[in-house]
Amino acid sequence: MNYEIKSLLEEVAFNLGAVREAKRRFADRLAPDFNIFDYFRADEIALSSCIADLLDPQGTHGQGSKFLVMFFGKVCQDTNWIRSFENCKVVKEKQANDQRRIDVHLEFSEGIVGIENKPWAIDQYRQLSDYAKYLEESARDNNWLLIYLCNNDPSQESLTTEYRKALEEKEHFIHCSYFKLIDWLDC
């Protein structure tokens, strides 16, 4: 009896290994772990989750860093400081301080990027200013960028015009509309 159980377990282990290897080899063509229905919720968190998963080189889409490279090519043409996209660490709802969470946080060896996704809600008081301050402090001496994903300009209460201009001049802030996001996904 012990021999039969051991034999069965060895066969199962072998087959699981073969399945894992097949998934790895064919992920870029078949995306066996990707399920579009994971994103069927009409809210900001679901949209942020979808964006984060597509940007994640380890995502279930199986495309490696292709979506990430295309995103920065379409949305952020001035981020030539990013040298390696493969080792990007993607975090959803990154805790920025006691009260705030950045929707999508990307960490590269050369710096960090925060994406604030605002499809419907309005900005909170000092929200983008707080995110910019957090990213700057977290980056230390590395590069950093805050991307505001919204079809409207940020409110004065969230980010003053003067502070926004200063951030844009230093290439620390990009306002991206959903139309540009659609261009990214149309590639």
C-alpha positions in Angstrom: 0.0 0.0 0.0 2.8 2.5 0.9 4.5 1.8 -2.5 1.2 2.6 -4.4 0.8 5.9 -2.5 4.4 6.9 -3.0 4.1 6.1 -6.7 0.9 8.1 -7.0 2.5 11.1 -5.2 5.6 11.0 -7.4 3.4 10.9 -10.6 1.3 13.8 -9.3 4.4 15.8 -8.5 5.9 15.0 -12.0 2.6 16.1 -13.7 2.3 19.3 -11.7 5.9 20.2 -12.7 5.1 19.5 -16.4 2.0 21.7 -16.2 3.9 24.5 -14.5 6.6 24.3 -17.2 4.0 24.2 -20.0 2.3 27.3 -18.5 5.6 29.1 -18.3 6.6 28.3 -21.9 3.2 29.2 -23.4 2.2 32.1 -21.2 3.0 34.8 -23.7 0.7 33.2 -26.3 -2.0 31.6 -24.2 -2.0 33.5 -20.8 -3.5 30.4 -19.0 -3.9 32.3 -15.6 -5.5 35.4 -17.1 -9.2 35.8 -16.6 -10.9 39.0 -18.0 -13.8 38.4 -15.6 -11.5 39.3 -12.6 -12.0 42.9 -13.6 -15.7 43.1 -14.1 -16.6 45.7 -11.5 -17.4 49.3 -12.3 -15.4 51.0 -9.6 -12.1 52.8 -9.2 -10.4 49.9 -7.3 -11.3 47.4 -10.1 -9.9 49.8 -12.8 -6.7 50.4 -10.7 -6.4 46.7 -10.2 -6.6 46.1 -13.9 -4.0 48.7 -14.7 -1.7 47.4 -12.0 -2.0 43.8 -13.3 -1.3 44.8 -16.9 1.8 46.9 -15.8 3.1 44.0 -13.7 5.8 42.0 -15.6 4.9 39.0 -13.4 1.1 39.5 -14.2 -1.2 36.7 -15.2 -1.3 38.2 -18.7 1.9 36.3 -19.4 3.4 39.1 -21.5 6.3 40.0 -19.2 7.1 43.7 -19.4 5.5 44.4 -22.8 2.5 46.3 -21.3 4.8 48.3 -18.9 7.2 49.3 -21.7 4.3 50.4 -24.0 2.7 52.3 -21.1 5.8 54.4 -20.5 6.2 54.8 -24.3 2.7 56.2 -24.7 2.1 58.0 -21.4 5.5 59.0 -20.0 8.0 59.7 -22.8 10.3 61.6 -20.5 11.1 58.6 -18.2 14.4 57.6 -19.8 15.8 57.0 -16.3 14.1 53.6 -16.3 16.7 51.2 -17.6 15.1 47.8 -16.7 11.4 47.1 -16.8 11.7 43.4 -16.0 12.3 43.8 -12.3 9.6 46.3 -11.7 7.7 45.7 -8.4 4.0 46.6 -8.6 1.9 47.3 -5.5 -1.8 48.1 -5.5 -3.2 50.5 -2.9 0.3 51.4 -1.5 0.0 52.9 1.9 1.4 56.5 1.5 0.8 57.7 5.0 -1.7 57.1 7.8 -4.8 58.1 5.7 -3.7 57.9 2.0 -3.1 55.1 -0.5 -1.6 55.5 -3.9 -3.7 53.4 -6.4 -0.7 51.9 -8.2 2.9 52.0 -7.0 5.8 51.0 -9.3 9.2 50.4 -7.9 12.3 50.3 -10.2 15.9 50.0 -9.2 16.4 53.6 -10.4 13.3 55.1 -8.7 9.5 54.9 -8.1 6.3 55.9 -9.9 2.9 56.5 -8.3 -0.3 56.4 -10.3 -3.4 58.1 -8.9 -6.5 56.9 -10.8 -9.5 59.2 -10.8 -12.2 58.0 -13.2 -15.2 59.4 -11.2 -14.3 60.7 -7.8 -13.0 64.1 -7.0 -9.6 64.8 -5.4 -9.4 65.0 -1.7 -7.8 68.0 0.1 -4.0 68.0 -0.5 -4.2 64.5 -1.9 -1.8 64.9 -4.9 0.5 67.2 -2.9 0.7 64.6 -0.2 1.5 61.9 -2.8 4.2 64.0 -4.3 5.8 64.6 -0.9 5.6 60.9 -0.1 7.1 59.8 -3.4 9.9 62.3 -3.1 10.7 61.2 0.5 10.5 57.5 -0.5 12.7 57.9 -3.5 15.4 59.5 -1.4 18.0 60.5 -4.1 16.5 58.3 -6.8 14.1 59.4 -9.5 10.3 59.6 -8.9 7.2 60.4 -10.8 3.5 61.0 -10.0 1.0 60.2 -12.8 -2.5 61.7 -12.4 -4.8 59.5 -14.5 -8.0 61.6 -15.0 -9.8 63.4 -17.8 -10.0 66.6 -15.6 -7.2 68.8 -14.2 -6.4 68.3 -10.6 -8.2 70.6 -8.2 -6.5 73.5 -6.6 -7.3 72.0 -3.2 -5.4 68.8 -4.2 -2.4 70.3 -6.0 -1.9 74.1 -6.5 -1.1 75.4 -10.0 2.3 76.7 -8.7 3.3 73.4 -7.1 2.1 71.5 -10.2 4.2 73.7 -12.5 7.3 73.1 -10.3 6.7 69.4 -10.3 6.2 69.3 -14.1 9.4 71.4 -14.7 11.4 68.8 -12.7 9.6 66.0 -14.6 8.0 64.7 -11.4 4.3 65.1 -12.5 2.4 63.9 -15.5 -1.3 64.4 -16.1 -2.7 61.6 -18.3 -6.2 61.4 -19.7 -8.1 58.1 -20.2 -7.9 58.8 -24.0 -4.1 58.3 -23.7 -4.7 55.2 -21.7 -6.9 53.9 -24.5 -4.1 54.6 -27.0 -1.8 52.5 -24.8 -4.3 49.6 -24.8 -4.9 49.9 -28.6 -1.2 49.1 -29.3 
